[in-house]
């Protein structure tokens, strides 16, 4: 397996996944953009099918019977992005 490039604060590679997090949605999105740009520069590609399912997770979680209904910035972002995919 190819060696992944070193990531940034708020991003880490675990097994075959890349976890990106931030204190706010804006911080998360900024870090996501940096990681995607770095992956592209190093010639790495992502599994688009897995990416699309991850984008929709905040909305899909609302369909679970044990989840309280909450529509916030993560759900709004997921709704907006999944409509463009």
GUKEBA-276871 format. One record per atom (N, C-alpha, C): residue number from 1; atom name; residue in one letter; x, y, z. Coordinates in steps of 0.2 Angstrom, whole numbers, plus 5000, padded with zeros to 4 digits. Each point is the difference from the previous one (the first is absolute). Layout:
% GUKEBA-276871
<r dodo="NUM" gunu="CA" fiba="A" east="X" north="Y" up="Z"/>
...
END
This chain:
% GUKEBA-276871
<r dodo="1" gunu="N" fiba="X" east="5004" north="4994" up="5000"/>
<r dodo="1" gunu="CA" fiba="X" east="4996" north="5006" up="5000"/>
<r dodo="1" gunu="C" fiba="X" east="5004" north="5006" up="5000"/>
<r dodo="2" gunu="N" fiba="X" east="4999" north="5005" up="4996"/>
<r dodo="2" gunu="CA" fiba="X" east="5003" north="5006" up="5000"/>
<r dodo="2" gunu="C" fiba="X" east="5000" north="5004" up="5006"/>
<r dodo="3" gunu="N" fiba="X" east="5006" north="5004" up="5002"/>
<r dodo="3" gunu="CA" fiba="X" east="5000" north="5004" up="5006"/>
<r dodo="3" gunu="C" fiba="X" east="4996" north="5006" up="4999"/>
<r dodo="4" gunu="N" fiba="X" east="4995" north="5001" up="5005"/>
<r dodo="4" gunu="CA" fiba="X" east="4996" north="5007" up="4999"/>
<r dodo="4" gunu="C" fiba="X" east="5005" north="5005" up="5003"/>
<r dodo="5" gunu="N" fiba="X" east="4999" north="5006" up="4997"/>
<r dodo="5" gunu="CA" fiba="X" east="5003" north="5006" up="5002"/>
<r dodo="5" gunu="C" fiba="X" east="4998" north="5002" up="5007"/>
<r dodo="6" gunu="N" fiba="X" east="5005" north="5003" up="5003"/>
<r dodo="6" gunu="CA" fiba="X" east="4998" north="5003" up="5007"/>
<r dodo="6" gunu="C" fiba="X" east="4994" north="5005" up="4999"/>
<r dodo="7" gunu="N" fiba="X" east="4996" north="5000" up="5005"/>
<r dodo="7" gunu="CA" fiba="X" east="4994" north="5004" up="4999"/>
<r dodo="7" gunu="C" fiba="X" east="5001" north="5006" up="5005"/>
<r dodo="8" gunu="N" fiba="X" east="4994" north="5004" up="5001"/>
<r dodo="8" gunu="CA" fiba="X" east="5000" north="5006" up="5004"/>
<r dodo="8" gunu="C" fiba="X" east="4997" north="4999" up="5006"/>
<r dodo="9" gunu="N" fiba="X" east="5000" north="5005" up="5005"/>
<r dodo="9" gunu="CA" fiba="X" east="4997" north="5000" up="5006"/>
<r dodo="9" gunu="C" fiba="X" east="4992" north="4999" up="4999"/>
<r dodo="10" gunu="N" fiba="X" east="4997" north="4995" up="5003"/>
<r dodo="10" gunu="CA" fiba="X" east="4993" north="4999" up="4999"/>
<r dodo="10" gunu="C" fiba="X" east="4999" north="4995" up="4995"/>
<r dodo="11" gunu="N" fiba="X" east="5005" north="4996" up="4998"/>
<r dodo="11" gunu="CA" fiba="X" east="4999" north="4995" up="4994"/>
<r dodo="11" gunu="C" fiba="X" east="5005" north="4994" up="5002"/>
<r dodo="12" gunu="N" fiba="X" east="4998" north="4994" up="5000"/>
<r dodo="12" gunu="CA" fiba="X" east="5004" north="4995" up="5001"/>
<r dodo="12" gunu="C" fiba="X" east="4998" north="4994" up="4996"/>
<r dodo="13" gunu="N" fiba="X" east="5005" north="4996" up="4997"/>
<r dodo="13" gunu="CA" fiba="X" east="4998" north="4994" up="4997"/>
<r dodo="13" gunu="C" fiba="X" east="5000" north="4994" up="5004"/>
<r dodo="14" gunu="N" fiba="X" east="4995" north="4996" up="5000"/>
<r dodo="14" gunu="CA" fiba="X" east="4999" north="4994" up="5004"/>
<r dodo="14" gunu="C" fiba="X" east="4998" north="4994" up="4996"/>
<r dodo="15" gunu="N" fiba="X" east="5004" north="4995" up="4999"/>
<r dodo="15" gunu="CA" fiba="X" east="4999" north="4995" up="4995"/>
<r dodo="15" gunu="C" fiba="X" east="4999" north="5003" up="4993"/>
<r dodo="16" gunu="N" fiba="X" east="4994" north="4999" up="4998"/>
<r dodo="16" gunu="CA" fiba="X" east="4999" north="5002" up="4993"/>
<r dodo="16" gunu="C" fiba="X" east="4995" north="5006" up="5000"/>
<r dodo="17" gunu="N" fiba="X" east="4999" north="5003" up="5006"/>
<r dodo="17" gunu="CA" fiba="X" east="4996" north="5006" up="5000"/>
<r dodo="17" gunu="C" fiba="X" east="5004" north="5006" up="5002"/>
<r dodo="18" gunu="N" fiba="X" east="4997" north="5006" up="4998"/>
<r dodo="18" gunu="CA" fiba="X" east="5003" north="5006" up="5002"/>
<r dodo="18" gunu="C" fiba="X" east="4995" north="5004" up="5004"/>
<r dodo="19" gunu="N" fiba="X" east="5001" north="5001" up="5007"/>
<r dodo="19" gunu="CA" fiba="X" east="4996" north="5004" up="5004"/>
<r dodo="19" gunu="C" fiba="X" east="5002" north="5007" up="5000"/>
<r dodo="20" gunu="N" fiba="X" east="4995" north="5004" up="4999"/>
<r dodo="20" gunu="CA" fiba="X" east="5001" north="5008" up="5000"/>
<r dodo="20" gunu="C" fiba="X" east="4995" north="5003" up="5005"/>
<r dodo="21" gunu="N" fiba="X" east="5002" north="5004" up="5005"/>
<r dodo="21" gunu="CA" fiba="X" east="4996" north="5003" up="5005"/>
<r dodo="21" gunu="C" fiba="X" east="5001" north="5007" up="5001"/>
<r dodo="22" gunu="N" fiba="X" east="4996" north="5003" up="5003"/>
<r dodo="22" gunu="CA" fiba="X" east="5001" north="5007" up="5002"/>
<r dodo="22" gunu="C" fiba="X" east="4995" north="5003" up="5005"/>
<r dodo="23" gunu="N" fiba="X" east="5001" north="5005" up="5003"/>
<r dodo="23" gunu="CA" fiba="X" east="4996" north="5003" up="5006"/>
<r dodo="23" gunu="C" fiba="X" east="4994" north="5003" up="4997"/>
<r dodo="24" gunu="N" fiba="X" east="5000" north="5002" up="4994"/>
<r dodo="24" gunu="CA" fiba="X" east="4994" north="5003" up="4996"/>
<r dodo="24" gunu="C" fiba="X" east="5000" north="4997" up="4993"/>
<r dodo="25" gunu="N" fiba="X" east="4994" north="5001" up="4997"/>
<r dodo="25" gunu="CA" fiba="X" east="4999" north="4997" up="4993"/>
<r dodo="25" gunu="C" fiba="X" east="5005" north="5004" up="4995"/>
<r dodo="26" gunu="N" fiba="X" east="5002" north="5006" up="5001"/>
<r dodo="26" gunu="CA" fiba="X" east="5004" north="5004" up="4996"/>
<r dodo="26" gunu="C" fiba="X" east="5007" north="4997" up="5001"/>
<r dodo="27" gunu="N" fiba="X" east="5002" north="4999" up="5006"/>
<r dodo="27" gunu="CA" fiba="X" east="5007" north="4997" up="5001"/>
<r dodo="27" gunu="C" fiba="X" east="5001" north="4993" up="4997"/>
<r dodo="28" gunu="N" fiba="X" east="4995" north="4996" up="5001"/>
<r dodo="28" gunu="CA" fiba="X" east="5000" north="4993" up="4997"/>
<r dodo="28" gunu="C" fiba="X" east="5000" north="5001" up="4992"/>
<r dodo="29" gunu="N" fiba="X" east="4996" north="5004" up="4997"/>
<r dodo="29" gunu="CA" fiba="X" east="5000" north="5001" up="4993"/>
<r dodo="29" gunu="C" fiba="X" east="5007" north="5003" up="4997"/>
<r dodo="30" gunu="N" fiba="X" east="5003" north="5004" up="5004"/>
<r dodo="30" gunu="CA" fiba="X" east="5007" north="5003" up="4998"/>
<r dodo="30" gunu="C" fiba="X" east="5005" north="4994" up="5001"/>
<r dodo="31" gunu="N" fiba="X" east="5000" north="4996" up="5005"/>
<r dodo="31" gunu="CA" fiba="X" east="5004" north="4995" up="5000"/>
<r dodo="31" gunu="C" fiba="X" east="4999" north="4994" up="4995"/>
<r dodo="32" gunu="N" fiba="X" east="4994" north="4999" up="4998"/>
<r dodo="32" gunu="CA" fiba="X" east="4998" north="4995" up="4995"/>
<r dodo="32" gunu="C" fiba="X" east="5003" north="5002" up="4994"/>
<r dodo="33" gunu="N" fiba="X" east="4999" north="5007" up="4998"/>
<r dodo="33" gunu="CA" fiba="X" east="5003" north="5003" up="4994"/>
<r dodo="33" gunu="C" fiba="X" east="5008" north="4999" up="4999"/>
<r dodo="34" gunu="N" fiba="X" east="5003" north="5001" up="5006"/>
<r dodo="34" gunu="CA" fiba="X" east="5007" north="4999" up="5000"/>
<r dodo="34" gunu="C" fiba="X" east="5002" north="4993" up="4999"/>
<r dodo="35" gunu="N" fiba="X" east="4997" north="4995" up="5003"/>
<r dodo="35" gunu="CA" fiba="X" east="5002" north="4993" up="4999"/>
<r dodo="35" gunu="C" fiba="X" east="4998" north="4998" up="4993"/>
<r dodo="36" gunu="N" fiba="X" east="4995" north="5002" up="4997"/>
<r dodo="36" gunu="CA" fiba="X" east="4998" north="4998" up="4993"/>
<r dodo="36" gunu="C" fiba="X" east="5005" north="5003" up="4995"/>
<r dodo="37" gunu="N" fiba="X" east="5002" north="5006" up="5001"/>
<r dodo="37" gunu="CA" fiba="X" east="5005" north="5003" up="4996"/>
<r dodo="37" gunu="C" fiba="X" east="5007" north="4996" up="5001"/>
<r dodo="38" gunu="N" fiba="X" east="5002" north="4998" up="5006"/>
<r dodo="38" gunu="CA" fiba="X" east="5006" north="4997" up="5001"/>
<r dodo="38" gunu="C" fiba="X" east="5000" north="4993" up="4997"/>
<r dodo="39" gunu="N" fiba="X" east="4994" north="4996" up="5001"/>
<r dodo="39" gunu="CA" fiba="X" east="4999" north="4994" up="4997"/>
<r dodo="39" gunu="C" fiba="X" east="5001" north="5000" up="4992"/>
<r dodo="40" gunu="N" fiba="X" east="4997" north="5005" up="4997"/>
<r dodo="40" gunu="CA" fiba="X" east="5000" north="5001" up="4993"/>
<r dodo="40" gunu="C" fiba="X" east="5007" north="5002" up="4997"/>
<r dodo="41" gunu="N" fiba="X" east="5004" north="5004" up="5004"/>
<r dodo="41" gunu="CA" fiba="X" east="5007" north="5001" up="4998"/>
<r dodo="41" gunu="C" fiba="X" east="5004" north="4994" up="5000"/>
<r dodo="42" gunu="N" fiba="X" east="4999" north="4995" up="5005"/>
<r dodo="42" gunu="CA" fiba="X" east="5004" north="4994" up="5000"/>
<r dodo="42" gunu="C" fiba="X" east="4997" north="4994" up="4996"/>
<r dodo="43" gunu="N" fiba="X" east="4995" north="5002" up="4996"/>
<r dodo="43" gunu="CA" fiba="X" east="4997" north="4995" up="4996"/>
<r dodo="43" gunu="C" fiba="X" east="4996" north="4995" up="5003"/>
<r dodo="44" gunu="N" fiba="X" east="4997" north="5001" up="5006"/>
<r dodo="44" gunu="CA" fiba="X" east="4996" north="4995" up="5003"/>
<r dodo="44" gunu="C" fiba="X" east="4992" north="5001" up="4998"/>
<r dodo="45" gunu="N" fiba="X" east="4996" north="4995" up="4999"/>
<r dodo="45" gunu="CA" fiba="X" east="4993" north="5001" up="4999"/>
<r dodo="45" gunu="C" fiba="X" east="4996" north="4997" up="5006"/>
<r dodo="46" gunu="N" fiba="X" east="4994" north="5002" up="5000"/>
<r dodo="46" gunu="CA" fiba="X" east="4995" north="4998" up="5005"/>
<r dodo="46" gunu="C" fiba="X" east="4995" north="4996" up="4997"/>
<r dodo="47" gunu="N" fiba="X" east="4997" north="4995" up="5004"/>
<r dodo="47" gunu="CA" fiba="X" east="4994" north="4996" up="4998"/>
<r dodo="47" gunu="C" fiba="X" east="4994" north="5005" up="5000"/>
<r dodo="48" gunu="N" fiba="X" east="4998" north="5002" up="4994"/>
<r dodo="48" gunu="CA" fiba="X" east="4994" north="5004" up="5000"/>
<r dodo="48" gunu="C" fiba="X" east="4994" north="4998" up="5003"/>
<r dodo="49" gunu="N" fiba="X" east="4998" north="4993" up="4999"/>
<r dodo="49" gunu="CA" fiba="X" east="4994" north="4997" up="5003"/>
<r dodo="49" gunu="C" fiba="X" east="5000" north="5001" up="5008"/>
<r dodo="50" gunu="N" fiba="X" east="5006" north="4999" up="5003"/>
<r dodo="50" gunu="CA" fiba="X" east="5001" north="5000" up="5007"/>
<r dodo="50" gunu="C" fiba="X" east="4999" north="5008" up="5002"/>
<r dodo="51" gunu="N" fiba="X" east="5003" north="5004" up="4996"/>
<r dodo="51" gunu="CA" fiba="X" east="5000" north="5007" up="5002"/>
<r dodo="51" gunu="C" fiba="X" east="4992" north="5003" up="5000"/>
<r dodo="52" gunu="N" fiba="X" east="4996" north="4998" up="4995"/>
<r dodo="52" gunu="CA" fiba="X" east="4993" north="5002" up="4999"/>
<r dodo="52" gunu="C" fiba="X" east="4996" north="4997" up="5006"/>
<r dodo="53" gunu="N" fiba="X" east="5002" north="4994" up="5002"/>
<r dodo="53" gunu="CA" fiba="X" east="4996" north="4998" up="5006"/>
<r dodo="53" gunu="C" fiba="X" east="5002" north="5003" up="5007"/>
<r dodo="54" gunu="N" fiba="X" east="5006" north="5002" up="5000"/>
<r dodo="54" gunu="CA" fiba="X" east="5002" north="5004" up="5006"/>
<r dodo="54" gunu="C" fiba="X" east="4997" north="5007" up="5000"/>
<r dodo="55" gunu="N" fiba="X" east="5000" north="5003" up="4995"/>
<r dodo="55" gunu="CA" fiba="X" east="4997" north="5007" up="4999"/>
<r dodo="55" gunu="C" fiba="X" east="4992" north="5000" up="5003"/>
<r dodo="56" gunu="N" fiba="X" east="4997" north="4995" up="4998"/>
<r dodo="56" gunu="CA" fiba="X" east="4993" north="4999" up="5002"/>
<r dodo="56" gunu="C" fiba="X" east="4998" north="4998" up="5007"/>
<r dodo="57" gunu="N" fiba="X" east="5006" north="4998" up="5004"/>
<r dodo="57" gunu="CA" fiba="X" east="4999" north="4997" up="5006"/>
<r dodo="57" gunu="C" fiba="X" east="4996" north="5004" up="5005"/>
<r dodo="58" gunu="N" fiba="X" east="5001" north="5007" up="5001"/>
<r dodo="58" gunu="CA" fiba="X" east="4996" north="5004" up="5005"/>
<r dodo="58" gunu="C" fiba="X" east="4992" north="4999" up="4998"/>
<r dodo="59" gunu="N" fiba="X" east="4999" north="5000" up="4994"/>
<r dodo="59" gunu="CA" fiba="X" east="4992" north="4999" up="4998"/>
<r dodo="59" gunu="C" fiba="X" east="4998" north="4993" up="5002"/>
<r dodo="60" gunu="N" fiba="X" east="5004" north="4995" up="4998"/>
<r dodo="60" gunu="CA" fiba="X" east="4998" north="4993" up="5001"/>
<r dodo="60" gunu="C" fiba="X" east="4999" north="4998" up="5007"/>
<r dodo="61" gunu="N" fiba="X" east="5004" north="5003" up="5004"/>
<r dodo="61" gunu="CA" fiba="X" east="5000" north="4999" up="5007"/>
<r dodo="61" gunu="C" fiba="X" east="4993" north="5003" up="5003"/>
<r dodo="62" gunu="N" fiba="X" east="4997" north="5005" up="4997"/>
<r dodo="62" gunu="CA" fiba="X" east="4993" north="5002" up="5002"/>
<r dodo="62" gunu="C" fiba="X" east="4995" north="4995" up="4999"/>
<r dodo="63" gunu="N" fiba="X" east="5001" north="4995" up="4996"/>
<r dodo="63" gunu="CA" fiba="X" east="4995" north="4995" up="4999"/>
<r dodo="63" gunu="C" fiba="X" east="5000" north="4994" up="5005"/>
<r dodo="64" gunu="N" fiba="X" east="5005" north="5000" up="5004"/>
<r dodo="64" gunu="CA" fiba="X" east="5000" north="4995" up="5005"/>
<r dodo="64" gunu="C" fiba="X" east="4995" north="5001" up="5006"/>
<r dodo="65" gunu="N" fiba="X" east="4997" north="4995" up="5002"/>
<r dodo="65" gunu="CA" fiba="X" east="4994" north="5001" up="5005"/>
<r dodo="65" gunu="C" fiba="X" east="5003" north="5003" up="5007"/>
<r dodo="66" gunu="N" fiba="X" east="5006" north="4998" up="5001"/>
<r dodo="66" gunu="CA" fiba="X" east="5003" north="5003" up="5007"/>
<r dodo="66" gunu="C" fiba="X" east="5003" north="5006" up="5000"/>
<r dodo="67" gunu="N" fiba="X" east="5000" north="5004" up="4994"/>
<r dodo="67" gunu="CA" fiba="X" east="5003" north="5007" up="4999"/>
<r dodo="67" gunu="C" fiba="X" east="4995" north="5005" up="5001"/>
<r dodo="68" gunu="N" fiba="X" east="5002" north="5005" up="5004"/>
<r dodo="68" gunu="CA" fiba="X" east="4995" north="5006" up="5001"/>
<r dodo="68" gunu="C" fiba="X" east="5001" north="5004" up="4993"/>
<r dodo="69" gunu="N" fiba="X" east="4994" north="5003" up="4998"/>
<r dodo="69" gunu="CA" fiba="X" east="5000" north="5004" up="4994"/>
<r dodo="69" gunu="C" fiba="X" east="5004" north="5007" up="5002"/>
<r dodo="70" gunu="N" fiba="X" east="5005" north="5001" up="4995"/>
<r dodo="70" gunu="CA" fiba="X" east="5004" north="5006" up="5001"/>
<r dodo="70" gunu="C" fiba="X" east="5003" north="5002" up="4993"/>
<r dodo="71" gunu="N" fiba="X" east="4998" north="5006" up="4998"/>
<r dodo="71" gunu="CA" fiba="X" east="5003" north="5002" up="4993"/>
<r dodo="71" gunu="C" fiba="X" east="5004" north="5006" up="5002"/>
<r dodo="72" gunu="N" fiba="X" east="5007" north="4999" up="4999"/>
<r dodo="72" gunu="CA" fiba="X" east="5005" north="5005" up="5001"/>
<r dodo="72" gunu="C" fiba="X" east="5004" north="5001" up="4994"/>
<r dodo="73" gunu="N" fiba="X" east="5006" north="5003" up="5001"/>
<r dodo="73" gunu="CA" fiba="X" east="5005" north="5002" up="4995"/>
<r dodo="73" gunu="C" fiba="X" east="5002" north="4993" up="4996"/>
<r dodo="74" gunu="N" fiba="X" east="5001" north="4995" up="5004"/>
<r dodo="74" gunu="CA" fiba="X" east="5003" north="4994" up="4996"/>
<r dodo="74" gunu="C" fiba="X" east="4994" north="4997" up="4996"/>
<r dodo="75" gunu="N" fiba="X" east="4994" north="5000" up="5002"/>
<r dodo="75" gunu="CA" fiba="X" east="4995" north="4997" up="4996"/>
<r dodo="75" gunu="C" fiba="X" east="4999" north="5005" up="4994"/>
<r dodo="76" gunu="N" fiba="X" east="5000" north="5006" up="5001"/>
<r dodo="76" gunu="CA" fiba="X" east="4999" north="5005" up="4994"/>
<r dodo="76" gunu="C" fiba="X" east="5006" north="4999" up="4995"/>
<r dodo="77" gunu="N" fiba="X" east="5006" north="4999" up="5002"/>
<r dodo="77" gunu="CA" fiba="X" east="5005" north="4999" up="4996"/>
<r dodo="77" gunu="C" fiba="X" east="4999" north="4994" up="4996"/>
<r dodo="78" gunu="N" fiba="X" east="4998" north="4994" up="5004"/>
<r dodo="78" gunu="CA" fiba="X" east="4999" north="4994" up="4996"/>
<r dodo="78" gunu="C" fiba="X" east="4995" north="5000" up="4995"/>
<r dodo="79" gunu="N" fiba="X" east="4995" north="5004" up="5002"/>
<r dodo="79" gunu="CA" fiba="X" east="4994" north="5000" up="4995"/>
<r dodo="79" gunu="C" fiba="X" east="5002" north="5004" up="4994"/>
<r dodo="80" gunu="N" fiba="X" east="5004" north="5006" up="5001"/>
<r dodo="80" gunu="CA" fiba="X" east="5002" north="5004" up="4994"/>
<r dodo="80" gunu="C" fiba="X" east="5005" north="4996" up="4996"/>
<r dodo="81" gunu="N" fiba="X" east="5005" north="4996" up="5003"/>
<r dodo="81" gunu="CA" fiba="X" east="5005" north="4997" up="4996"/>
<r dodo="81" gunu="C" fiba="X" east="4997" north="4994" up="4997"/>
<r dodo="82" gunu="N" fiba="X" east="4996" north="4996" up="5003"/>
<r dodo="82" gunu="CA" fiba="X" east="4997" north="4994" up="4997"/>
<r dodo="82" gunu="C" fiba="X" east="4996" north="5002" up="4994"/>
<r dodo="83" gunu="N" fiba="X" east="4997" north="5006" up="5000"/>
<r dodo="83" gunu="CA" fiba="X" east="4996" north="5002" up="4994"/>
<r dodo="83" gunu="C" fiba="X" east="5004" north="5001" up="4994"/>
<r dodo="84" gunu="N" fiba="X" east="5007" north="5002" up="5001"/>
<r dodo="84" gunu="CA" fiba="X" east="5004" north="5001" up="4994"/>
<r dodo="84" gunu="C" fiba="X" east="5004" north="4994" up="4998"/>
<r dodo="85" gunu="N" fiba="X" east="5000" north="4995" up="5003"/>
<r dodo="85" gunu="CA" fiba="X" east="5003" north="4994" up="4998"/>
<r dodo="85" gunu="C" fiba="X" east="4997" north="4996" up="4995"/>
END
